[in-house]
Amino acid sequence: MSNLKMKEAALIYLDRSGGLQKFIDDCKFYNDSKQSYAVYRFSILINPSDIVELDAELGNYILHQPLKAAHVFQSVCFVAVKTLSLIGQLQTETQINIVLKLTHLPPLRSYSLDLCEFPLDYASQRFYMMQGIVIAMTTVTKYTQGARFLCSDEACPLSKGFEYIRVHVPGATESATVRNDFLCNLCSSSLQEDRKFRVLGDESVSKMNIGNEYKIIGIPTCVRTSQTAVCIEANSIISYNPEVPSGISDNFRYLLSLTSSSCWKFTAILANIFASQIVPPGTYNLLKLCLLMSLVQTSDRNKELKDCLDILIMTSDTLLVDRLLNFSIKLVPRGIRHPVSTEIFPTLSRNKYGTGAVSIQAGSALLAKGGICFIGHLASHKKDKLEQLQSVVESRSITVYIPGKKFGDDINQQMTFPVQCSFWSFVDMDSSSRRNMQKTNTLIGRMDCSLIPANLVEAFGLLINCNESSSSYPLISTVQHTLKKAIDPEELLYVASKKFTTEDFEKLLAFAKNLNVEFSLEAERMIHGYYLASRRIRTDSISGSKLSASALKYLVSLAEAHARLNLRNKVLKEDVLIAALLFETSLTLKYGNLLLIC
């Protein structure tokens, strides 16, 4: 009687939620189709809150025994098909395959799957919600949703009809659904598949993008402890967009009011006090300003990131610069330090789970989508990887070629992924290989970048020189800072560290990077005027223009970043002036000093 009651509740829910009408429409599609079906697949959208309110027992059944709950809806749908004559070809109840898709799960901890917890409950076969970033994907691969088998002995009654139906269940591989070693229960003869009734489907990989963050509702099916991997039959995929942060700290708000008379004071003070846990206030100000501007050009939103700011640093103090960059990337959600032992860009391997023959591993750059990919010392990467990096920085995309023969396919494929992150890197100017090199004469102000390919240097939007011997980098204060930190790593050495904490900077950046900015007419004219003048003066008859095709894009991005860092949503001519100064400094390091009139 309890089962009958749940079927009645299921029918009432389908009627009230509009699911019954959708089911009738889906049946009409199957009935009108000329294709032969062994299995008829129906997706039913379930709102757990509504169904628990209607019938608590059925709601509990769906949440905790979803596979059995699907059989309840299967019976209801089969009766509906027969009563209303919806599908003339349907013969048995087992031919109906019901997939329950939940809109959400109760906001309770027990319904969340956390890979950090042990042991993981994956044997209960119930719904969980997991949130995370897609780090790998297979190519879109057809799998068998359902198939019909017949007894090979023509004298057997089961050599006809739809008694043997194989249906894909959560976590099942292709071999579990379709094999050639099934035997007839009646006469023990081998079963043969009637291929014209095979129903294929695409996995949910086609609905998800690598590097994006999602919430997934599904049934965990297996765990491989050696690789800490969980396979989930995803019944529902919900695109995840973090909330726009609200407000900044009172101290930053007060500082903004004090500096409102100038368009430059606020960002200058930010750069001065930034990362005081790593370097003393007043040191590395140019680098810190550029890092802050690059950070506010990141995005939490699942949209195309067009205004990246790539930074290449020339330094003789790689340890301090490395620490500063490591500290900075932690201030945004997608700040990733690339491990040298792994790959920056997508790679191919054989898929160990599911049915796909090819698994595409994301690599650090795609995982840093909307954020920063810090790739460390350029000299730690091989020549072919640097050439690949140059191509990606220039095109903002990466193409993966999939050789068919190698992965058991008849044709070759290729997939192109957008690369939507900023790249940070540095070069050691005091490396042994550099000291042993014969230095050539360079133009005044030009850096000797012979350690790395010239085209790669050109690809980076900003080239920054961190020379500690200059007055901008007082050595004594840095040494004192390092010694004090070695004695007491947790001590806050400066007033700025106490008033403007790391958390305050996180909130500031989170607020600033989500500001929608637009150019004032004055700023727009100024940036185009500088670009045209710079292009004209840096062009010669032999090599043509020394400005890259993306120069204007970087200028626009720099100006936008300075406006955002000032917490403004309008780009002013003062922002363009800072952008031009930073860009001109970078050009001077690349090509030497030139007299620029604009």
N, C-alpha and C positions, 0 to 999 in steps of 0.2 A: 504494500500500500504506500510505503514511503517513496518508492521508486515512481509509482503512478502519480503521486502528489508532485514530485519534482518535474515530471513531464508536463503536467498541467501548468506549473509555474513557468516552465521554459516557454511554453506556447503563449502564455499571457505576456511574458516579457518580450518575445519576438513581435507580438502584435502591437504592444504599446510603444516599443522603441523604433518601429519602422523596419525591423529586421525581417519580418515576414514578407513584406512587400519586396524588399531587396532579394530575398530568397526566391520568390515567384519570378522576378525579372531574370535572375540567374538561370532558373530552370528553363525559361523561355529560350534563352541563348543556347543551352544544351539541346533542347528539343528541336530547334530550328537548324542546328549545325549538321552538316553532312558527314562530319568525322565520327568514327566509332569510338565509344568510350567504355572502358571497363570500370573506371572510377570517376565519380562526379564530385569535384572538390568545391566546397562552399566555405567562405570566410564569414564568421559571425562576430560583429563588434559587440563587446561586452563592457558595460560600465559597472564595475563592482559595487559602487555605492547604491545604484538604482536596484540592482538585482538582490542585494542583501536586504534592502528595505522591503522589497516585494516578498522574498522568501529566504529567510536566513539559512535554511538547510541547503538550498541550491547554491546560494552565494558561497557558503563555506566549502561546498563540494567543488565549485569552480576554482577557488583559490588554492585548495590544498590537494585535490585529486583531479586535476584538469583533464587527464586522459580519460578517466571514467565519466567525468561530466560531459565530455564530448560525445560519449555514447548515448547520453540522455537526449541531447539535441539531435543526434543521428536518428534515434527512434521517432522523435517528433517530426523531423523533416521527411522521413520515409513515409509516415502516415499521411502527411500533407501532400506528398507527391502522388500517392495512390488515390487519396480521396478526391483531389482536384484534377487528377489525370494530367500532371504537369510535364512528365517525361515518359513518353510511350515506351522507350527502349529499356528503362530501368526494371530490373527483375528482383534483385535481392537488397536487403538493408545494408549489407556489407559493402555495396557499391558506392555508398554515400560516405565521403570523407569530410568530416567537419573539423575546421581549424578555428579555435577560439582566440580572438585578438582582443586583449584588454586595453582599455584607454589609460589606465593607471593602476597602481597598487596602493594599499593603505600606507600612509606615511609612518610606518613603524619599522624599527631596526630589523626585525625578524624577516622582513620581506626584501632586504637589501643584501646583495652578494658582495662581500668584501674579500678580496684576494689576500689581504693581510691577516685575516683570521684563520685559525686552525682549530679543529678540523673543518673542512668545507662540506656542507651538507648538499651533495649533488645526487644522492640516491633516492631522495624523497619524491622526485618527479613532480615537483610543484613549481609554481611561478615565482621568479625572483626578478628584482630590478638591478641592473648593473650599469654603472656610468663610467665611461672612459673614452680614450682616444683610439681611433683605428690605427694600429701600427703595421698592419699587413693585410693583404687581401688577395684572393685568387682571381683569376680571370672569370668572367661570367660563364658558368658551366651548367649545361642541362643535366638534370637528374630526374629519375623516375618517380613521379608522384604516385602512380598506380599501374598495375599490370594484371593481365588475365592469364591464367595457366589452365591447361587442359590435360587430362590423362592421355598418355600416348597409346593406351590400349583402346582401340575403337569399340571393343565389346563392352567396355566399362561404362556404366551410366554417367560417370563423371568426365567422360570425354566430350561432353557438351555442357552448355549452361555456364553459370557464373558462380560455381561453388568455390573455386580457388582464386581468390583475389589477394594480391600483395599490395599493401599501402605503405608509403613512407611514413615513419613515425619519428618524433624528435630524436635527433642524435644518430639515426640510422645512416649507414653508408650505402652506396649503390649496390654493393654485393649482398647486403642484407635484404634488399628488396627484389633484386633480379639475380638468379643463379640458375645453374643447369643440374643441380643435384637434389631438387625437391622430389619427393615421392608421393604417390597417391595413397591416401589413408585407407582406401577401400581395397585396392588390389596390389598395392606396393609397386606398381609400374612407375616409370619416371614421368615427371610432368614436363610439358613443353609449353613455352610461352606463345600465346597468340599475339604476334607483334603488332598487328593492325589495331589492337586495343591499348597499346602502351600510351600513357599520358606523361608528357614531360613538363618540366617547369624550371624557371630561373630562381636561383638562390637570391637572398636579400642583398648580396654584394652589389647589385646594380643600383640599389637605392642609397648606398652609403659611399662617402668620399674619404679616401685615405687622408689622415691627418686631422679630420674633423672630430669633434667631441659629440657623443650621443648618449642618450639614456635608452637602454634596451630592456624590454620585458620579455622573458622567455624561460625555458626550462633547462637548467644545467644538466648536461648529459655525461660529461667525463672530466677527469682531472689528471694531468700528467705532472706529478710532483717534481720530476727532474727539471721541468721547464716552467713550472708554475703557470700552466695554461689551462683555461677553461673553455670548453666548447658549449655554446648556447644555441638552442633552436629558437631563433628570434621570432616571436609572435607579433611583437609590436616594436617599432623603432620611432623614437621621439627625438627630433633635432633639438639640441640643447643650446640655448643662448643665455649666458650669464646676465644677471641684472646689471643695469648701468649703475655704477657706484654713485653714492650720494654724498656730496660735500667733501671738504678738506678739513684739516685740523685747525683749531682756533689760532695756534701760533702762526701757521702759514696764512691764515686769513688776515691776521693783524699785520704781518709782514707785507702782504699785498697792499693793504691800505696805506702803509707808511711809504711805499715806493710808487704810489700811483702817479706821481708827477713825472715819472720817466718811463719810457717803454723798454728800457734796458736794465734798470736797477734790479728788478725782481729776479730775472734769470741770472744776472751776474752774481747775486748773493746765493742763489741756489747752487750754482757751479762752485762757488767758493766753499760752501759748507757741506757739499755732497760727499758721501762716503768717508766721513771723518773717522769711521772705525778702521779704515784701511790706510788713508794718507792724511796728513795734517791739513786743516783748512788753509786755503791759499795756495796749495800746490796742485799741479796738474789741472789747472782751471780750464784750459782750452779743451783738453781731452774730456774732462767731466761735463763740460757744456755740450759737447758733441754727443756724448753718451746719453745724456738726458734727452736731447732732441731726437736721437734715434729711438729711444724708449717710448716717447709719446707718439711716434709714428707707427706703433704697433696697434693691434685691434683685438677686442674680445668678440667682435661680431663675426658671424659666419658669412662673410662676404669677401669679395676680391680685394686684396691689399695691394694697392698700386703705388703707394708713396713710401717705398722702403728707403732706408738710409744705411748703406753699407760703409763700414769704417775699416781702414787698414792703418795700423800704427807702426811707425818706425821707432824703435827704442833700444837703449842699451841696458835698461833695467827690466828685463822680461818678467822677473819674479813679481815685482810690484804691480806691473801692468796686468799680469795674469790674475792677480788677486783682485784688482780693481774691477776687471771685466767680469770675473766670477761673481763678485758681490752684486754688480749691476744687473746681471741677467736674472737674478733671483727676485727682482722687484716686479716682474711681469709674469703672468701665468704660463706663457709659452717661451720662457727663456731656457734654452737647452745648451749645455756644454757638450760638445761632440767628443766622445771617447775616440782616441786615435785608433784603437783596435777594431772599431766598427766602421760602417760605411756612412758617408754623408748623404748619398743619393740612393734611390731604390735599387734593390738587387733581386735576382731571381733564385728560387730554390724549389725543390719538389715539395708539394703540399703533403703534410703528414696527416691532415684531418679532412674529413668530408670527401667530396668527389673531385675537386679540382686538381688538375695535374700540375699546375704552376702556382706557386705562392710568391707574391710580390711583397718584399719587406720594405717598409717605408723609408728607413734611413733618417738621419737627424734633421735634414732640411725640411722634409715634409711634416715631421712631427712638430717642428717649430712654427707651424702655420699661424700667421698672424702675430708672430713674435720675433725672437732673436735666435740665430744659430751661431754660437761662438765656436769657431773651428780651431782655436788655439794657434800655435806657431805654424806659419805657412811652410817652413822648412821640414816639418814633420810629415808632410804629405808628398807622395810620389808625383813625378812629372805628369803622368796621365790623369791623375786626380785633379791636379792644378788646371790642366787643360779643360777638363770637364767642368770645374768650378767656374772658369772664365766664361765658358759657353752658357752656363746656367745664369750667372749674374747678368749677362748681356741680354739673354732672351726671356728670363724669368719663367722658364719651363724646362722640364726634363722628359725625354722620350725613352721608354724602355722597350727594347726589341726582344721579342719572344720567339726563338727558333723552334719551329714546329717539330722537326725531327727529333730534337733533343728531349722534348717533353711529350712525346707520344701523340703529336697532332699532325694532321696532313698539311696544314698551311702555317706560314709564319704570321705573327701578329705584332702589333706595336701599340703601346698605350702612352699617351702624353699627359703629364701631371703639371699643373701650375705650381710654381715655387713661390710662396707668398710669405717670405720672411726676410729679415735683414741679416747680413753676414758681418760678423766681427772677426778680425784676425790681427796678428802682429808679426813683425819680423825683427829678429835679433841683429842689431847693427854691429855688435861686438863679437859675433860668432867667429870661431877659429878659421873657418873657410873664408870668411870675409877679410880677416886680418892678413891672410896669406895671399890675397888677390892683389894684382897690380891695379891700382886705382887710376882711372883715366880722368883727364881734365873735364870738369863739368861746368855748366853755366852757373853764375852767381845765384845762390839760393836754392839750387837744385840738389835734391838728395841722390846719392848713389844707390840706385835700386837694382843693381846688376844681379843680386842674388835671386831675384824672382823674374818671371817673364814680364816684359814691358806691357804686353796686352792685358795681363792680369791686373797690373797696377792701374792701368787706364780704366778697367772695368769697375773698380771700386769708386764710389761717389766721393768719398773723403779720404785723403791721405794726411795723416797727422804725424808730426815729428815731436817725440817726447825726449828732449835732450836735457838730462839732469844737470849738465854743467852750466846751463844758462841761468840767469837771475830768476826766471820763472819757476825754477825747480830747486829751491834752497836745500842743499844736501844735509846741512846740520839738523834742521827741523825734522827731516825724514828719518835720520838716524836716531834721534831722540825718541821719536814716535815709535819706531821699531823696538827699541830697547824697553820702553815702558810697557808696550803690549806683550813683550816676551815675559816680563815680570808678572803682569796681571792682565791676562787677555780680556777679562770681563769689565775692566775699569773704563768708565767714560771719561776720556782725557780732556774734553773740551766742553764749553758751555753749549756750543752748537749741537753737540751730540745728545745733550740732555733735553734741549728745547725742541729739536727737530729729529725725532727718532726714525729708525728704518721703517716702522709702520706708518709714520706720517708721510714719508716719501712714497710709500706704496699707494696710499690713498690719493695723494696729489697726482701721481702718474695715472692712476686708474680713472680719475676724474678728467684729467687733461686730454688723454688719448681718445676719449669718447666725445669730445667737442666737435661739432660740425663747423668747419671754418670756411669762409669765402673771401676772395680777394677784393679789396677796395680798388676803384678804378685807377687811383694814383699808384698803388702798389703794382698793379698789373702792367701799367706803362713803364714803370721803373725797371721791373725784372726783364721785360722784353728789350728795353734799351740797353741794359748791361749785357744781356746775352748776345745781342747783335754786335755791340762794340767789341766784346771779348772775342767773339768768333772772327771778326774782321782783323783784329790786331794779332791774333794767334794763327793766322793762315799764311803759308808761304807757297811759292810756285812749285816747289818740289814735292812736299808731302801733303799739301792741302791743309785743311783745318785740323788743328790739334785737339779741338773739342770733340768729345764723343757725341754720338747721336742722342744719348740720354742726358746730356748736360743740362738742358732746359728742365727736364723732369726732376733732376736733383736740386736745381735752384728753387723750383716750386716747392719741393718737399722740405727743403731747409727753411724756407720762409713760413710755410704752414706750421712746421714744428716749433719755431720760435714763438709764433702766435699762440699755439696751444700751451706751450710751457708758461706763457704769461697769462694763461687761463682766459684768453680772448677768443671769440669766434669770428673775428675779422682780421685779415692780414693787412697790416699797415706798411707804409714805405720804410719805417724803422726796422720792421722784420725783414724786408728785402735787403736792406743795407747790411744787416748781420749775415744774411745768407750769402751776399756777394763777397763780403770779407772772408768768410770761412771758405767759400769756393775758390776765391782768388789765392788764398794761402795754400790750398791744396794744389792748385795749378802751378804755383811757383815751385813747390817741392817736386812736381813732375817735370817741369820744362824750364825752370829758372825764371829770373825776374824779367819783366817787360814793362814798358811804360804804357799804362792803360788810361785812355782818356774817354770818359763817357758822359 
